[in-house]
Amino acid sequence: MPLRLNVSRLIHDAGGATKVAKDAGAHRTVPYRWIKENKVPSTVLEHIVEHNPNIKINDYIEDTHVTEQG
């Protein structure tokens, strides 16, 4: 079962790219690269959770396996 972190939804729910960048001490355009690459450094995840205690990372882990019907 392939899993992946939905970075786009996580950043959106954490207040958007500008807020996440500010919280993480990054340039305001850096979150767009994270979204494009669907990768986020673990230190950024720590900042997201610190500034958004309602965010539960496991809620953003999605199953990428698509079953074929036929």
N, C-alpha and C positions, 0 to 999 in steps of 0.2 A: 504494500500500500504506500505509494509515494506521497509524501507530505511536503508542504511548503508554507512559509510564512507569507501571508497576504500583506505585504509592506504598504501598498497603496491604501488599503482600508485602515490599517493601523495608524498611519500618519494622518489620514483624514479624521479619524475618531479622536486622535490626540490633539486636535486643534488646527491641523493644517500644516503645510510645509514651513511657513514662516515661524509659527510658534514652536514647532519641533526643533527647527534649526536654532532658535534662540535658546531654548531649554538645553540643547546639547552643546551650545557654544560653537556652532558651525555657521558658515556663510549661508545666507538665506536660500541659495539655489542648490545647495548640496542635497537636501532631501529629494529633489527631483531626480538626481542620479541614483539615489537609493531605490526609488520607485522604478526607474527604468531598468536597473540591474536586478531588482527584487532581492537586494541584499542590504542589510543594516549591521553595522558593527555592534558587538555586544554592549559596548559602553554606551551607545546611543539607546539601546533597549533599556538599560539601567536608568538613563535620564528620563525616558518616556514614562516608565513606571513610577519614578520618584515624583515627577511633576503631575502625573495623572494616576493617582492611586486606585481609581475605578477601572483602569485598564488591566485586563487579565490576558497575558500573552497567549495562553492556550486557546483563547477564543479566536485567535487570528491564524491558527494552524489549520490548514485545510487539506483535505484529501484531493489529490490531483488525478487520481485514477478515474477514468471515465469508462463506464461499462458500455459495451456495444450491444444494442438490441437488434435482434434479427430473426 
